[in-house]
Amino acid sequence: MTRASWAIRPKGERDVDGVVELLAEVAREGRYIATQWPFDVEARAQAMRDAILERRVVGWIAVDGRRVVGNLTIHDIASAEPEIGMIVRASHRGRGIGAALLAAAQSWARANGKPALTLRVFPDNENALALYRAHGFVDVELQRRVVPRRDGAARDALLMRCELAEKGSS
């Protein structure tokens, strides 16, 4: 699927370095994800490669030219209700990339018989909340102080869930 100058495609081992670079950029913002900067880039890349090769995760990336500008990973794919994580490069937010990544994940989940997807988001991330709600995610539980920070503090996370009943089924 292509939109403007970017395209969505399945994520593979060849994409790991670009995804880790994107992860580092978003982590440096210090606002939207639990991953904190600095982190061991090589260890993170190896863990991601292992998860992909061992088929513990599936995912999609958004690319603009050769640059990874978005990533969505479905973790613990053996679970009935796997959890997703998604990031989009600051320069590419608001362009429909998140919506396209979510659509790919929901399509995969339906095709693989998953009744629902879950995610965790910081409750002050209003743009992400609006996107997730627009794609059928509903609030499940506000989890207090569950995301530890290096400074000893902890952030709240909102658990959200999207039911994936087939359209037209009862």
C-alpha positions as semicolon CSV with decimal commas, in nm:
position;residue;x (nm);y (nm);z (nm)
1;M;0,000;0,000;0,000
2;T;0,146;0,339;-0,092
3;R;0,051;0,684;0,036
4;A;0,221;1,000;-0,087
5;S;0,593;0,929;-0,067
6;W;0,581;0,638;0,179
7;A;0,484;0,273;0,160
8;I;0,392;0,000;0,409
9;R;0,549;-0,344;0,381
10;P;0,614;-0,647;0,603
11;K;0,916;-0,611;0,828
12;G;1,207;-0,851;0,781
13;E;1,554;-0,908;0,913
14;R;1,698;-0,665;0,655
15;D;1,499;-0,383;0,819
16;V;1,633;-0,421;1,171
17;D;1,902;-0,152;1,154
18;G;1,654;0,104;1,021
19;V;1,396;0,012;1,285
20;V;1,653;0,039;1,566
21;E;1,763;0,379;1,433
22;L;1,397;0,490;1,435
23;L;1,353;0,350;1,786
24;A;1,656;0,547;1,906
25;E;1,518;0,866;1,752
26;V;1,178;0,826;1,919
27;A;1,338;0,721;2,249
28;R;1,548;1,041;2,245
29;E;1,222;1,237;2,249
30;G;1,168;1,090;2,596
31;R;0,794;1,120;2,574
32;Y;0,604;0,860;2,374
33;I;0,755;0,518;2,442
34;A;0,882;0,320;2,739
35;T;1,222;0,259;2,577
36;Q;1,468;0,510;2,715
37;W;1,777;0,652;2,549
38;P;2,057;0,563;2,566
39;F;2,027;0,191;2,504
40;D;2,264;-0,071;2,365
41;V;2,194;-0,041;1,992
42;E;2,373;-0,364;1,896
43;A;2,198;-0,568;2,167
44;R;1,860;-0,425;2,069
45;A;1,923;-0,503;1,701
46;Q;2,027;-0,861;1,781
47;A;1,722;-0,917;2,002
48;M;1,500;-0,787;1,721
49;R;1,668;-1,010;1,462
50;D;1,628;-1,311;1,691
51;A;1,258;-1,240;1,748
52;I;1,197;-1,207;1,373
53;L;1,397;-1,519;1,282
54;E;1,233;-1,723;1,557
55;R;0,892;-1,600;1,442
56;R;0,795;-1,468;1,785
57;V;0,685;-1,140;1,630
58;V;0,543;-1,009;1,305
59;G;0,544;-0,654;1,190
60;W;0,529;-0,390;0,922
61;I;0,734;-0,086;0,847
62;A;0,663;0,237;0,668
63;V;0,943;0,343;0,439
64;D;0,999;0,676;0,270
65;G;1,255;0,604;0,003
66;R;1,496;0,378;0,190
67;R;1,438;0,532;0,532
68;V;1,223;0,356;0,791
69;V;0,971;0,613;0,913
70;G;0,725;0,388;1,096
71;N;0,721;0,050;1,265
72;L;0,451;-0,170;1,412
73;T;0,532;-0,498;1,584
74;I;0,289;-0,760;1,707
75;H;0,452;-0,927;2,008
76;D;0,379;-1,272;2,149
77;I;0,198;-1,383;1,835
78;A;0,109;-1,719;1,993
79;S;-0,115;-1,537;2,241
80;A;-0,489;-1,518;2,175
81;E;-0,471;-1,141;2,218
82;P;-0,122;-1,029;2,120
83;E;0,009;-0,684;2,208
84;I;0,126;-0,430;1,954
85;G;0,384;-0,157;1,974
86;M;0,406;0,122;1,720
87;I;0,631;0,421;1,651
88;V;0,637;0,682;1,377
89;R;0,919;0,927;1,305
90;A;0,831;1,280;1,424
91;S;0,875;1,421;1,072
92;H;0,614;1,176;0,938
93;R;0,344;1,190;1,204
94;G;-0,002;1,302;1,096
95;R;0,034;1,158;0,745
96;G;-0,171;0,839;0,787
97;I;0,123;0,608;0,854
98;G;-0,006;0,499;1,195
99;A;-0,348;0,425;1,049
100;A;-0,198;0,217;0,767
101;L;0,023;0,022;1,010
102;L;-0,276;-0,047;1,237
103;A;-0,483;-0,165;0,940
104;A;-0,208;-0,410;0,842
105;A;-0,190;-0,544;1,200
106;Q;-0,566;-0,581;1,229
107;S;-0,582;-0,760;0,894
108;W;-0,309;-1,003;1,003
109;A;-0,482;-1,065;1,337
110;R;-0,817;-1,141;1,169
111;A;-0,651;-1,372;0,916
112;N;-0,480;-1,555;1,202
113;G;-0,792;-1,600;1,414
114;K;-0,699;-1,355;1,688
115;P;-1,009;-1,227;1,868
116;A;-0,839;-0,904;1,975
117;L;-0,523;-0,694;1,983
118;T;-0,402;-0,502;2,285
119;L;-0,162;-0,216;2,339
120;R;-0,033;0,014;2,609
121;V;-0,006;0,388;2,559
122;F;0,087;0,676;2,784
123;P;-0,240;0,845;2,885
124;D;-0,109;1,191;2,792
125;N;-0,034;1,089;2,431
126;E;-0,351;1,246;2,293
127;N;-0,271;1,197;1,925
128;A;-0,204;0,826;1,971
129;L;-0,518;0,786;2,182
130;A;-0,729;0,948;1,910
131;L;-0,574;0,723;1,644
132;Y;-0,624;0,405;1,844
133;R;-0,983;0,492;1,933
134;A;-1,056;0,569;1,568
135;H;-0,939;0,213;1,488
136;G;-1,164;0,044;1,741
137;F;-0,943;0,033;2,050
138;V;-1,120;0,098;2,380
139;D;-0,980;0,177;2,722
140;V;-0,948;-0,130;2,943
141;E;-0,748;-0,019;3,246
142;L;-0,530;0,266;3,364
143;Q;-0,224;0,093;3,504
144;R;-0,060;0,312;3,767
145;R;0,318;0,352;3,780
146;V;0,395;0,045;3,566
147;V;0,658;0,194;3,334
148;P;0,980;0,239;3,533
149;R;1,212;0,528;3,452
150;R;1,585;0,547;3,517
151;D;1,533;0,842;3,749
152;G;1,334;0,619;3,984
153;A;0,997;0,755;3,880
154;A;0,736;0,547;3,701
155;R;0,474;0,639;3,444
156;D;0,116;0,529;3,411
157;A;0,006;0,333;3,104
158;L;-0,338;0,288;2,957
159;L;-0,417;-0,067;2,846
160;M;-0,638;-0,065;2,535
161;R;-0,804;-0,348;2,345
162;C;-0,955;-0,384;1,998
163;E;-1,201;-0,665;1,933
164;L;-1,155;-0,817;1,589
165;A;-1,476;-1,006;1,519
166;E;-1,514;-1,069;1,150
167;K;-1,739;-0,819;0,983
168;G;-2,079;-0,972;0,938
169;S;-2,030;-1,242;1,202
170;S;-2,244;-1,255;1,510
